[in-house]
Each structure stands twice: as structure tokens, then as C-alpha cells.
């Protein structure tokens, strides 16, 4: 199933069930709560992690639908952009984008 299909099905379910379809801020708050639940499931109830991640995804695709974002296309573009980035470890050992990456993104 494509992300585009998931986005439509999640939206159709919200409309059919009468869930929020207008308050974007509420959806972000609820998505945040679902991510927190996924974090807790990862730590304490690993068998529930898939359900909690799915809940978070459904809120994210619903936000995309509310704002007219084709999340399928946005994710594909972001994956391509990330694949082209060049990273180096700084003195602290953290990976950071190099100047070559920033220059390539701006051209």
C-alpha cells in the first residue's frame, strides 16, 4: 500500500467517524501523544509498538491531508535529498552535514 493510499483511508475514516478534520494544532498534539505512547511501548510493552507507531502515522497522514500535502511525494523527495547529503563526524563524534551538502542543496 502506498503512503498516498494510507493518507486517503485515514482521512476517510476521520470523516466517516466524525473525528476532528479542521483543528491542525489539536492533530499535532494528538500525534505527539501517540509518539509518546510509542516511546513507552518500546520501553515497556514492545509487543504494542507496532500499534502505537501506526497510530502516530495515521495522525501524521491526517495532518498532511488537512494541509493539502501529498505525503507520499514529500517522503520520496526527502529520501532522495537525504541520500545525496554528505555527513562527517565533528570533534564530538556527532554526524553533521558538510558544507558540500549545503552548497549542493542551495544550487
N, C-alpha and C positions, 0 to 999 in steps of 0.2 A: 504494500500500500504506500502510495506517495504521501508526503507531508501535506501536499495540497488537498488530498482526499481526506486526511485526518482533520485538517482545518475545517473543511466543509461539514463533515459529520459532527464534529464538536459543536460547531455553530448551530447546525440544525437541531441538535439535542437541546441546546440552551433555549432556543426559540420555542421548541415544542413543549418543554417543561416549564417555561415561564421564568427562567433564570435571568439574571442581570445581562443586559445587552447594550447598556449605554454608559455606565459608570466605569471608565477606564481605571481610575485610581483604585476603586474597590477591587477590580480584577488583579491589579498589580499586588495589592495587599494579600489577596487570597492566594495568588501564585507564590508569594513569599512564604505564606503559611504552609503551603504544600511542600515547598523546598525544605522548610524546617522539619516537616514530618518525614520527608525522605532522609534527611540527615539523621534523625533519631532512629528511623527504621534501620539504616545502615549500621548504626552502633548497637542497637538493642534487639531488633527484630528483622534480621536480614531476609527472612522469607517474605516480608511485606515490602521490601524495597522496590520491586517492580511496580506494584500497585501505586506506591507513592510517587515514583518518577512519572508514571503515566498520568496521574492527577496533575502534577506540575506541568507536564507537556500540554495537557488539554487546556489549562488556563492560559498558557503562552500562545497557543494557536488561536484561542478565542480573542485574546488581546490583538493579535495580528489581524484577525477578521474585523474587529471593531474599528481598527485604524486603517483598513484597506491595504494591508501589507501582504503580498504573496510570499509567505514564509518559506515555501519550497524554493522559490527563486533566490530569496535572500540568503538562505543557508548554502545553496550551491555556490553563489558568488563569494560568500565569506570563506568557504572551504578552499576555493581557488586562491583567494587573496592570502589566506594563511599559509598555503602550500608554497607560495612564492616568497614568503618572508624569510629573512636571514637573521639568525639569532647567534649571539655569542655570550659566554658567561662573563659576568663582571667580576670584580675583585672579591665580592661576597659569595660568588658561585651562583648567582641568580641569572637566569637567561633573560636577556634584553634584546630588543630589536636593534639591528645595526643601522648606521647612517645610510648604508647602501639600500636597505629595505625602505627606509623613509623616502629616499630620493626616488626610488622606483615607484612607490605608491603615489608620489606627487607628480609624476610625469605622465 
